[in-house]
């Protein structure tokens, strides 16, 4: 399915999803990179060594989730926009999803946005908690508060502003 539609299969997503006990304990990076290409900025950006060193530059990234702090530097560095941080510990009903964002308009803190799934379909509304650009290179990381049941589906946002 990925090769034809660009959307990973449920099995591919399960393979890169952290164990439930990790998800319940802390924010954690999730790398939805499924193609072997020469790329390793996620590893070089990781300050804790959670994204393991690649044996071959074409390897798929591997994460030691016990070392991941959810800092989202890897989110900002991935040229394929394939890295996300999910924080299921935010509250009983809501989670935080940290997403790469390279579009205009840039949302503002507190703004309501549409949250999209991997197919680009709106699945929920979210509220922007933070916008930061750690490397000052144009890639922002948007932290969005979303209903917990959609945290593992949401992979992009759309800013919708009404004129006038």
N, C-alpha and C positions, 0 to 999 in steps of 0.2 A: 504494500500500500504506500509506503514512504516514497518509493521511487516514482510512483505514478501520480500521487496527490500531494506529496510534501508533508503529509500527516502521518506520524508514527502510529503503529498498531498498539492496541492495549498491551500486548506482550512486550513490545519494545519499551513502553513506558514503565511497566512493572520492573523490567531489568535495571532501570536507572533510578528507581524510587527507593529512598532510604527505608530501613526497617521501621515499623510502626513505633517501637520503643524510642528510637532516635527522634522521630517526628514529634512525639509527645513531649520530649524533653527540652528541645532547643530549636532555634532557627538553623536551617541547614540548606546548603547549595544542592541543586539538582541540575545535572548536565544532560540535556536531551540532544546530545551529539551522536548521530548514528552512522556517519559516513567517515571512512578512513581517508583523511586528507592530511597533508603536511601542515600541522597547526599545533601550537602549544601555549598560546598566551594565557590561558586559564591557569596553567601550572605555574608559569613565571610570575603571575600576578598574586598568587596565593601566599600571604604572609605567614601562614601556619604550617605549610607543607601538607595540607589536607588533600590537595589535588596532587596525586603521586607523579613523580618524574616519569616521563615516557621512555620506554626502552627503545622505541622507534618513533620518529617524528610523525608517522602515519597512524600510530595507535589511537584508539579511542580513550578519552580521559577516564581515569578511575579515581574515586574519592575515598579517603579514610574519614568517614563521617564523624568519628570520635574526635578528630582534630579540627573539624569545621566549626567556625564561630558565626557563620552567617553574615560576614562583613560585607559581602557583595562586590568585592574588588574584581572577582572573576566574572561577575555579571557584566561589569563595565568593559572588560578587556576582550570578551569573546567576539570576534569579528562575524560570527554566524548568528549572533543573538540567540544562542542555544542554552544559556545558563540562567537560572532563576534561583531565588532564595525563597523558601516557604517557612513561615513561622506560625506553627499551629498553637503556640503557647500564648498568643496575644490576649485572648479572652475565651470564655466558654463558648461563645457563638461566632466569634470572628477570628480571622487569621490575617497575617500580613504576607503579601506576595511582593517581592522586589523584582522588578522587570527592567530589562534594557529598553531605552527609548531614544529614538533618533529622528523624531518627527516634529513638525510644528502644527499647531501651537503646543508649547510646553505647558503642561498643567501646573496649577499653583497648589500649594498646601491648603487642604480643606476643600478643594474642588471635587465635585462629584463627577465621575467618569464612567463610561460604559466599559465593562470588562468582557474581553473576548476569549473564546477558546482557541484551540489549535487550528480550527477550521475557519476562524475569523467571525464566528457567530457570537452575538451578544448572549451571555449567560447570566449576567448579574450587573448590578451597579456596584461601584466601589468609591471610597473616599481617599483622596491623596493625603498621605501622612507626611511624606518627605520627598523632595526632589534634590538629588545631589549629582555632581559630576566630578568624580574623584580624580580623573586624569586630565581634565580640562581639554578634552579632545573631541567634544561634540556628543559623546555618548553619555546620556543621563541615566541614572538609576532611579526609578519611580517606585516608592513604597506605597502600596495601596492596601487599605483595610477592606476586606471582602468577607462575605458569609463563609464560614469555615467549610461548608459542604462543597464549595466551588474552588477552594484553594488549589487543588491539584489539577483543575481544568483550565484555570485562567492563565493565559500566556501572553496577553497583550491588552492594551487599553486604547480607547478612542475618546478624545476630548470632544465634547459636544457643547458648543457655546451658541447661545441664541443672540442674534444681532438685535441691537437697539433696545 
